[in-house]
Amino acid sequence: MANGILYLHLLMALIFLLALWKATPHWSRMGAGVGVLLIITGVFNFMTRMTGAPTGWHAGIGIKILLALHAIAMSVLLARGTASPEKRARWRKGALISALAAILIGLYFSNVARG
């Protein structure tokens, strides 16, 4: 079951990145919803798989959470669609960078750092 949740989590992360990349109103709403599901599955994944915490994981997970919250907040703002096109492009770029960094940090701590 834990591997199924991990694969679901990775699939949702890819959908979230795609939604940020497309940034149409339909994709932005989907991205906001998938972002919330990513938080839920991420918490479950963290609680079930993190038995022996690697060194330095407190700071890494804290940074990952802040980056993920930034990406989800930008996804929600993009879904509203009330900003100028220049601002939306800047928000989308920042959200993509934050989401990608959060995903890479999560993959590092869930697979590489645990050994």
Secondary structure, DSSP 8 states (H G I E B T S, - for coil): -HHHHHHHHHHHHHHHHHHHHH--HHHHHHHHHHHHHHHHHHHHHHHHH-SS--TTHHHHHHHHHHHHHHHHHHHHHHHH--S-HHHHHHHHHHHHHHHHHHHHHHHIIIIITT-
